[in-house]
Amino acid sequence: MARLVRTESLVLDSGAGNSTESNTIKQHYYPEGGWGWIVLLCGVAVQILCHGLHLAAGIWIRETSACFQVPLMQAGTFIHITITILLL
């Protein structure tokens, strides 16, 4: 059985020193003020677009069927797969 030998111990900084590491750890590196609203608006826009595109699937199926001259069932396969993935 191998013996466990401690060779070094960690020195814990109590914060009393003026090291650059302890000063920079308290800074915020992410932008503040207004970015949350932009992220929220982008998320809402994506949800509206995705929901609207899935609601328009019936029109797309007819247009695709007429354009490529294939049956409706074959043209709608891709739309049906995306709706199925959406509902998972």
C-alpha positions in Angstrom: 0.0 0.0 0.0 1.3 3.4 -0.9 1.9 6.0 1.7 0.3 9.5 1.3 2.9 12.2 2.0 2.1 15.8 2.1 4.8 17.8 0.6 3.3 21.3 0.3 0.5 23.1 2.0 -1.7 25.8 0.5 -1.4 29.3 1.9 -4.8 31.0 2.3 -4.9 34.7 1.7 -7.0 36.4 4.4 -7.5 39.4 2.1 -5.4 41.7 4.3 -2.7 41.9 1.6 -3.0 44.2 -1.4 -2.4 41.6 -4.1 -3.6 42.3 -7.6 -5.4 38.9 -7.8 -7.6 39.6 -4.8 -8.4 43.1 -6.2 -9.4 41.9 -9.7 -11.5 38.9 -8.5 -14.2 41.3 -7.3 -14.5 43.2 -10.6 -17.4 42.3 -12.9 -16.3 41.4 -16.4 -19.8 41.3 -18.0 -21.6 44.3 -19.3 -24.2 45.9 -17.1 -27.1 48.2 -17.9 -29.5 47.4 -20.7 -28.1 44.2 -22.1 -30.7 42.1 -20.4 -33.5 43.9 -22.3 -31.7 43.3 -25.6 -31.3 39.6 -24.9 -35.0 39.4 -23.9 -36.1 41.1 -27.1 -34.0 38.8 -29.2 -35.4 35.8 -27.5 -39.0 36.9 -28.0 -38.3 37.7 -31.7 -36.9 34.2 -32.3 -39.9 32.6 -30.6 -42.3 34.7 -32.7 -40.5 33.9 -35.9 -40.3 30.2 -35.2 -43.9 29.9 -34.2 -45.0 31.9 -37.2 -43.0 29.8 -39.6 -44.5 26.6 -38.2 -48.0 28.1 -38.5 -47.3 28.9 -42.2 -46.4 25.3 -42.9 -49.6 24.6 -44.8 -48.8 27.4 -47.3 -45.2 26.2 -47.7 -46.3 22.7 -48.4 -48.6 23.7 -51.2 -46.0 26.1 -52.7 -43.2 23.5 -52.5 -45.5 20.8 -54.0 -46.4 23.1 -56.9 -42.8 24.3 -57.5 -41.1 20.9 -57.5 -44.2 19.0 -58.9 -44.2 16.4 -56.1 -47.2 15.1 -54.1 -48.3 17.0 -51.0 -47.2 14.2 -48.7 -43.6 14.2 -50.0 -43.4 18.0 -49.9 -44.6 18.2 -46.3 -42.1 15.7 -44.9 -39.6 18.3 -43.9 -42.2 20.6 -42.3 -43.6 17.7 -40.4 -40.2 16.6 -39.1 -39.5 20.2 -37.8 -42.8 20.3 -36.0 -42.1 16.9 -34.5 -38.7 18.1 -33.2 -40.3 21.2 -31.9 -42.7 19.2 -29.8 -40.1 16.9 -28.3 
